[in-house]
Amino acid sequence: MKYIHFVGIGGIGLSALARYLKKEGFRVSGSDIKDTKITKKLREEGIEVSVPHDAKNIQNQDLVIFTAVAKDDNSELIESRRKGILTLSRKDALSLILKDRRVFATCGAHGKSTTSAMLASMVKGTVIIGAESKQFDTNMHYQTSNNIIFEADESDESFLNSNPYVAVVTNAEPEHMEHYDYDLERFYGAYKQFLKSATIRVINAEDSYLSTLDDMEAIRLYPSRDIKKIKTVIKNNEPFTSFILKDLGKFEVWGIGEHIAIDASLAVLASLNEIDLESAREKLKNYRGIKKRFDIVAKNEDFTLIDDYGHHPTEIKATMDSAQRYASLMGLKEITAIWQPHKYSRVHDNLEGFVECFAGVDRLIILPVWSAGEKEIKIDFENKFKKYQPIFAQNLKNEEKSLNIISNKKILKRLNQGLIIGFGAGDITYQLRGA
């Protein structure tokens, strides 16, 4: 099998796999519905990328791998199946791609990208994650090693095909329940199967489900008692967190907040199967965050703009706590949160959580829902969020020293003071960055 084609190659997950297989010596091509920064970069790296999808892109490939959002009526899928080419979803392809590798797989509803990137700063191996590491400036960093540090995805149960040698679970909060037919037994059963398939297991033992796995041999982290003296340190206007882990001493990592200390602790405990304690302590300092996770994209004395991928109430609340701490340390007097709701089903299923997670914000701006292809569900945002007196806007425009809030092509508000933080997994990141 020498020639592999990706349908939806511009996605953060598929692009990482495409880059990896290119480095492994395969001929790689792909397609997507439009050009993006990712597709343009892939071309620069020698990968053939076509826009848009077209049956003509299917030639003599040995394997076609497609994104989870591709439908059966996609012209390329129809053509590949007509020609008898092996055609697999990303989920099913993982079994082939990772089967002979020593995989350090991290999953969980929250923190899996961050924990994976932290682990990658310590353990030598190829890095394949669903975000761009600032340390490596990519979502796939190739090294000649049988080790792969892999961000495993529970949203479609593909983590069950990740062949984990080390399995790290940050938490098992119910999410993507539509995939599991809203069956908690099936959902938790998938996590248990993932852990059982690994040789070494590292878990956040205070998670409500993971805490019940008394019969499973695992390295257990109890954050409330195992992590002490969490402290925020500002260096050159960048946030760092120091903490003491168990009896292992003091660690320091880029980022801010208790959740950062938890993610770092899980990564450290997983790394100690490979490296010594002092190496872990020093190498963790190489971690410099990941793009779109508390990502400071603009800053002056009076104004800080942060882009954050948070799109679930638990994530937003944790990041809001960090934002409030950072604003206080930097002397920023007000906090504005800009939220682009992601998927109608997620907002509907977690509506009360979303209402509460913005507590303490001085100003809330709500953008239209990024549907991700879902059908609209009527949600009364105006009534539900009325305690915040939110501003409803259509889009944002980044200027050099301010951010304009726009509706009907008119500027509703010009923000140039305080801390402004945007939340969402849609195109808000490009609006915030002016890209």
C-alpha positions as CSV (number, residue, x, y, z in Angstrom):
1,M,0.0,0.0,0.0
2,K,1.8,3.0,-1.3
3,Y,-0.7,5.7,-2.3
4,I,-3.2,7.1,0.2
5,H,-5.9,9.7,-0.3
6,F,-7.7,11.7,2.4
7,V,-11.2,13.1,1.9
8,G,-11.4,16.1,4.3
9,I,-7.6,16.5,4.5
10,G,-7.9,20.1,5.9
11,G,-9.3,18.9,9.2
12,I,-7.0,19.1,12.2
13,G,-7.1,15.3,12.7
14,L,-6.8,14.1,9.2
15,S,-4.1,16.6,8.3
16,A,-1.9,15.2,11.1
17,L,-2.3,11.6,9.9
18,A,-1.6,12.7,6.3
19,R,1.6,14.4,7.4
20,Y,2.7,11.4,9.4
21,L,2.1,9.0,6.5
22,K,4.0,11.3,4.1
23,K,7.0,11.2,6.5
24,E,6.6,7.4,6.6
25,G,7.3,7.3,2.9
26,F,3.8,7.0,1.4
27,R,2.5,9.1,-1.5
28,V,-0.3,11.2,0.0
29,S,-3.0,13.2,-1.6
30,G,-6.2,14.7,-0.3
31,S,-9.2,17.0,-0.9
32,D,-11.4,19.4,1.0
33,I,-14.3,21.8,0.3
34,K,-12.2,24.9,0.4
35,D,-8.6,26.1,0.8
36,T,-7.4,27.0,4.3
37,K,-4.1,27.7,6.0
38,I,-3.8,24.0,6.7
39,T,-4.4,22.9,3.0
40,K,-1.9,25.5,1.8
41,K,0.7,24.4,4.3
42,L,0.1,20.7,3.3
43,R,0.9,21.6,-0.4
44,E,4.1,23.3,0.8
45,E,5.0,20.0,2.5
46,G,4.7,18.1,-0.8
47,I,1.2,16.7,-0.3
48,E,-1.2,16.9,-3.3
49,V,-4.4,18.8,-2.2
50,S,-7.4,19.4,-4.4
51,V,-10.3,21.8,-3.8
52,P,-13.2,21.0,-3.9
53,H,-14.1,17.3,-3.7
54,D,-14.3,15.8,-7.1
55,A,-14.6,12.2,-8.4
56,K,-11.7,13.0,-10.7
57,N,-9.4,13.1,-7.6
58,I,-9.8,9.3,-7.3
59,Q,-7.3,7.7,-9.6
60,N,-5.2,4.7,-8.6
61,Q,-4.9,5.1,-4.9
62,D,-4.5,2.0,-2.7
63,L,-6.5,3.4,0.2
64,V,-9.0,6.2,0.8
65,I,-9.5,7.6,4.3
66,F,-12.4,9.9,5.0
67,T,-13.4,12.4,7.7
68,A,-16.3,11.6,10.0
69,V,-18.3,14.4,8.6
70,A,-18.2,13.1,5.0
71,K,-21.5,11.7,3.8
72,D,-22.1,8.6,1.6
73,D,-23.1,10.9,-1.3
74,N,-19.6,12.5,-1.4
75,S,-18.5,12.1,-5.0
76,E,-15.0,10.8,-4.0
77,L,-16.4,8.2,-1.7
78,I,-18.8,7.0,-4.4
79,E,-16.0,6.8,-7.0
80,S,-13.5,5.1,-4.7
81,R,-16.1,2.4,-3.8
82,R,-17.1,2.0,-7.5
83,K,-13.4,1.3,-8.3
84,G,-13.1,-1.2,-5.5
85,I,-10.5,0.9,-3.6
86,L,-10.2,0.1,0.1
87,T,-12.2,3.0,1.7
88,L,-12.1,3.5,5.5
89,S,-13.2,6.1,8.0
90,R,-10.5,7.8,10.0
91,K,-11.7,5.7,12.9
92,D,-11.3,2.4,11.1
93,A,-8.0,3.5,9.5
94,L,-6.3,4.0,12.8
95,S,-6.1,0.3,13.4
96,L,-3.9,0.0,10.3
97,I,-1.8,3.2,10.9
98,L,-1.1,2.6,14.6
99,K,-1.0,-1.2,14.8
100,D,2.8,-1.7,15.0
101,R,3.5,1.4,17.1
102,R,4.1,2.0,20.8
103,V,1.3,4.5,21.4
104,F,1.0,6.9,24.3
105,A,-2.7,7.7,23.9
106,T,-4.5,10.4,25.8
107,C,-8.2,10.9,25.8
108,G,-10.9,12.7,27.9
109,A,-13.7,15.2,27.4
110,H,-11.3,18.1,28.4
111,G,-7.5,18.6,28.4
112,K,-6.5,15.8,26.1
113,S,-4.7,18.1,23.6
114,T,-2.9,19.9,26.3
115,T,-1.9,16.7,28.2
116,S,-0.7,15.1,24.9
117,A,1.4,18.1,24.1
118,M,2.9,18.2,27.6
119,L,3.7,14.5,27.3
120,A,5.3,15.1,23.9
121,S,7.6,17.6,25.5
122,M,9.0,14.9,27.7
123,V,8.8,11.5,25.8
124,K,10.7,11.1,22.5
125,G,8.4,10.0,19.7
126,T,6.3,11.2,16.8
127,V,3.5,13.6,17.9
128,I,0.0,13.3,16.4
129,I,-2.5,15.6,18.1
130,G,-5.7,17.5,17.3
131,A,-4.2,20.9,17.8
132,E,-1.0,22.8,16.9
133,S,1.7,22.6,19.5
134,K,3.6,25.9,19.9
135,Q,6.7,23.9,20.8
136,F,6.7,22.2,17.5
137,D,4.5,24.7,15.5
138,T,2.5,21.8,14.0
139,N,-0.1,19.1,14.8
140,M,2.4,16.4,13.7
141,H,6.0,16.4,14.7
142,Y,7.9,13.4,13.2
143,Q,10.8,11.6,15.0
144,T,12.5,8.4,14.2
145,S,11.1,6.3,16.9
146,N,8.5,3.5,17.4
147,N,6.8,5.7,20.0
148,I,3.8,7.8,19.0
149,I,2.3,10.4,21.4
150,F,-1.3,10.4,20.2
151,E,-4.4,12.4,21.0
152,A,-7.2,9.8,21.1
153,D,-10.7,10.8,20.3
154,E,-13.7,9.5,22.3
155,S,-16.3,11.4,20.2
156,D,-16.8,8.5,17.7
157,E,-15.1,5.7,19.8
158,S,-12.1,5.9,17.5
159,F,-9.9,5.8,20.7
160,L,-10.7,2.1,20.8
161,N,-8.6,1.7,17.7
162,S,-5.6,3.6,18.9
163,N,-3.6,0.6,20.2
164,P,-2.5,2.2,23.5
165,Y,0.6,1.1,25.2
166,V,0.1,3.9,27.8
167,A,-3.5,5.1,28.2
168,V,-4.0,8.5,29.9
169,V,-7.5,9.6,30.8
170,T,-7.9,13.1,31.9
171,N,-11.7,12.8,32.7
172,A,-14.7,10.9,31.5
173,E,-17.4,13.6,31.5
174,P,-20.3,12.6,29.2
175,E,-19.9,14.4,25.9
176,H,-20.8,13.6,22.3
177,M,-23.6,11.5,23.7
178,E,-25.5,11.6,20.4
179,H,-22.9,9.1,19.1
180,Y,-23.6,6.8,22.0
181,D,-27.4,7.0,21.6
182,Y,-27.4,8.8,25.0
183,D,-26.5,5.5,26.6
184,L,-24.3,6.1,29.6
185,E,-23.5,2.4,30.0
186,R,-22.2,2.3,26.4
187,F,-20.3,5.5,26.9
188,Y,-18.5,4.5,30.1
189,G,-18.0,1.0,28.7
190,A,-15.9,2.5,25.9
191,Y,-13.6,4.2,28.3
192,K,-13.2,1.0,30.3
193,Q,-12.4,-0.9,27.1
194,F,-9.8,1.8,26.1
195,L,-8.1,1.5,29.5
196,K,-8.1,-2.3,29.5
197,S,-6.4,-2.5,26.1
198,A,-3.4,-0.6,27.5
199,T,-0.3,-2.0,29.3
200,I,0.1,1.1,31.5
201,R,-2.9,3.2,32.6
202,V,-2.8,6.8,34.1
203,I,-6.1,8.2,35.3
204,N,-7.5,11.2,37.1
205,A,-9.0,9.2,39.9
206,E,-11.2,12.0,41.2
207,D,-13.4,11.9,38.0
208,S,-16.8,10.6,39.0
209,Y,-16.6,7.5,36.7
210,L,-12.9,6.8,36.9
211,S,-13.1,6.8,40.7
212,T,-15.3,3.7,40.5
213,L,-12.6,1.6,38.7
214,D,-11.2,0.1,41.8
215,D,-10.7,-3.3,40.1
216,M,-8.3,-1.8,37.5
217,E,-4.6,-1.5,38.0
218,A,-3.6,2.1,37.2
219,I,-1.4,5.0,38.2
220,R,-3.9,7.2,40.0
221,L,-3.8,10.9,40.4
222,Y,-5.9,12.5,43.2
223,P,-5.6,16.2,42.4
224,S,-7.0,17.4,45.7
225,R,-4.4,15.6,47.7
226,D,-1.6,14.9,45.2
227,I,-1.1,18.4,43.8
228,K,-0.1,21.1,46.3
229,K,1.0,24.7,46.4
230,I,-0.3,25.6,43.0
231,K,1.0,29.1,42.2
232,T,0.8,31.4,39.1
233,V,4.1,32.9,38.0
234,I,4.3,35.6,35.3
235,K,7.5,35.7,33.2
236,N,7.9,38.2,30.4
237,N,4.1,38.7,30.5
238,E,3.6,34.9,30.0
239,P,1.7,32.8,32.5
240,F,3.3,29.8,34.2
241,T,2.1,27.5,36.9
242,S,4.3,25.9,39.6
243,F,3.1,23.1,41.8
244,I,4.3,20.2,44.0
245,L,3.3,16.7,42.8
246,K,3.1,14.0,45.4
247,D,6.6,13.4,46.8
248,L,8.2,14.1,43.5
249,G,9.0,17.8,44.2
250,K,8.2,21.0,42.4
251,F,7.3,21.3,38.7
252,E,6.7,24.4,36.5
253,V,4.7,24.4,33.3
254,W,3.4,27.1,30.8
255,G,-0.2,28.0,31.4
256,I,-2.4,29.1,34.2
257,G,-4.9,27.4,36.5
258,E,-5.6,24.3,38.5
259,H,-6.5,22.3,35.3
260,I,-3.1,23.0,33.9
261,A,-1.5,21.5,37.0
262,I,-3.7,18.5,36.7
263,D,-2.9,17.9,33.0
264,A,0.8,18.4,33.7
265,S,0.7,15.9,36.6
266,L,-0.9,13.3,34.4
267,A,1.7,13.8,31.7
268,V,4.5,13.6,34.2
269,L,3.2,10.4,35.7
270,A,2.9,8.9,32.2
271,S,6.4,10.0,31.3
272,L,8.1,8.4,34.3
273,N,7.7,5.0,32.5
274,E,10.2,6.3,30.0
275,I,12.5,8.9,31.6
276,D,13.9,9.7,35.0
277,L,12.3,12.2,37.3
278,E,14.8,15.1,36.8
279,S,14.5,14.8,33.0
280,A,10.8,15.0,33.3
281,R,11.0,18.1,35.5
282,E,13.3,19.9,33.0
283,K,11.7,18.7,29.8
284,L,8.2,19.8,30.9
285,K,9.6,23.4,30.8
286,N,9.9,23.0,27.0
287,Y,6.1,23.0,26.7
288,R,4.8,26.3,25.4
289,G,1.1,25.8,25.1
290,I,-1.0,24.9,22.1
291,K,-2.6,27.2,19.6
292,K,-6.2,28.2,20.5
293,R,-5.8,27.2,24.2
294,F,-5.5,30.4,26.3
295,D,-3.6,31.7,23.3
296,I,-2.5,35.3,23.7
297,V,-2.8,36.7,20.2
298,A,-2.5,40.5,20.9
299,K,-1.3,42.6,23.8
300,N,-0.4,46.0,24.9
301,E,-0.4,47.8,28.3
302,D,-4.2,48.2,28.4
303,F,-5.4,45.4,26.2
304,T,-5.0,41.6,26.0
305,L,-6.7,39.4,23.4
306,I,-6.9,35.7,24.0
307,D,-8.2,32.9,21.7
308,D,-9.5,29.8,23.4
309,Y,-10.9,26.6,21.9
310,G,-13.2,26.0,24.9
311,H,-16.7,24.9,23.6
312,H,-18.1,23.0,26.6
313,P,-19.2,24.6,29.9
314,T,-16.5,22.8,32.0
315,E,-13.7,24.0,29.7
316,I,-15.1,27.6,29.6
317,K,-15.4,27.8,33.4
318,A,-11.9,26.5,34.0
319,T,-10.5,29.0,31.4
320,M,-12.6,31.9,32.8
321,D,-11.0,31.2,36.2
322,S,-7.6,31.4,34.6
323,A,-8.5,34.6,32.8
324,Q,-9.7,36.3,36.0
325,R,-6.4,35.3,37.7
326,Y,-4.3,36.5,34.8
327,A,-6.3,39.8,34.5
328,S,-5.7,40.5,38.2
329,L,-2.0,39.8,38.0
330,M,-1.6,42.0,34.9
331,G,-3.8,44.9,36.2
332,L,-6.5,44.5,33.6
333,K,-9.7,46.0,35.0
334,E,-12.4,44.3,33.0
335,I,-13.0,41.0,31.2
336,T,-15.1,40.6,28.1
337,A,-16.0,37.1,26.9
338,I,-17.0,36.5,23.3
339,W,-18.8,33.2,22.8
340,Q,-19.4,31.4,19.5
341,P,-21.7,28.5,20.5
342,H,-20.6,25.3,18.8
343,K,-23.2,22.8,17.6
344,Y,-26.9,23.2,18.5
345,S,-26.9,19.7,20.2
346,R,-24.1,20.6,22.5
347,V,-25.7,23.9,23.6
348,H,-29.1,22.3,24.0
349,D,-27.7,19.4,26.1
350,N,-25.6,21.7,28.3
351,L,-27.6,24.9,28.3
352,E,-27.7,25.5,32.1
353,G,-24.0,24.8,32.3
354,F,-23.3,27.4,29.6
355,V,-25.5,29.9,31.5
356,E,-23.4,29.5,34.6
357,C,-19.9,29.1,33.2
358,F,-19.5,32.9,32.3
359,A,-20.1,33.9,35.9
360,G,-17.9,36.9,36.9
361,V,-17.5,38.3,33.3
362,D,-18.0,42.0,32.9
363,R,-19.3,41.8,29.4
364,L,-20.7,38.8,27.3
365,I,-20.9,38.9,23.6
366,I,-22.7,36.1,21.8
367,L,-22.1,35.2,18.1
368,P,-24.4,33.0,15.9
369,V,-24.2,29.3,16.5
370,W,-21.5,27.5,14.5
371,S,-23.7,24.6,13.5
372,A,-21.0,22.2,12.2
373,G,-23.6,20.9,9.7
374,E,-26.4,20.3,12.3
375,K,-30.0,21.3,11.8
376,E,-31.1,24.3,13.8
377,I,-32.6,23.8,17.3
378,K,-34.5,26.8,18.7
379,I,-32.7,28.1,21.7
380,D,-33.8,31.3,23.5
381,F,-30.4,32.8,24.1
382,E,-31.8,36.3,24.9
383,N,-34.0,35.0,27.8
384,K,-31.6,32.4,29.1
385,F,-28.6,34.7,29.3
386,K,-30.4,37.9,30.2
387,K,-28.6,38.3,33.5
388,Y,-25.5,39.1,31.6
389,Q,-27.3,41.7,29.4
390,P,-25.4,40.2,26.4
391,I,-24.6,41.9,23.2
392,F,-25.7,39.8,20.2
393,A,-23.4,40.3,17.2
394,Q,-22.8,38.7,13.8
395,N,-19.0,38.8,13.5
396,L,-15.7,40.4,14.7
397,K,-13.1,42.5,13.0
398,N,-9.6,42.6,14.4
399,E,-7.8,45.9,14.1
400,E,-4.2,46.6,15.2
401,K,-5.1,47.7,18.8
402,S,-8.8,46.9,19.1
403,L,-11.5,44.4,18.3
404,N,-14.7,45.6,16.6
405,I,-18.0,43.9,17.4
406,I,-20.2,44.0,14.3
407,S,-23.8,43.5,13.4
408,N,-25.5,44.3,10.1
409,K,-22.1,45.7,8.9
410,K,-22.2,48.3,11.7
411,I,-19.8,48.5,14.7
412,L,-21.8,47.9,17.9
413,K,-18.8,48.1,20.2
414,R,-15.0,48.8,19.8
415,L,-13.0,46.9,22.4
416,N,-9.6,48.3,23.3
417,Q,-9.4,47.9,27.1
418,G,-9.1,45.0,29.5
419,L,-8.9,41.3,28.8
420,I,-10.9,40.0,25.9
421,I,-11.2,36.3,25.5
422,G,-13.0,34.4,22.7
423,F,-14.4,30.9,23.1
424,G,-15.4,28.4,20.4
425,A,-14.4,25.7,18.0
426,G,-15.7,27.3,14.9
427,D,-14.3,30.2,12.8
428,I,-14.1,32.6,15.8
429,T,-10.4,31.9,15.9
430,Y,-9.9,33.4,12.4
431,Q,-12.1,36.4,13.3
432,L,-10.2,37.1,16.5
433,R,-6.9,36.9,14.6
434,G,-8.0,38.9,11.5
435,A,-7.1,35.9,9.3
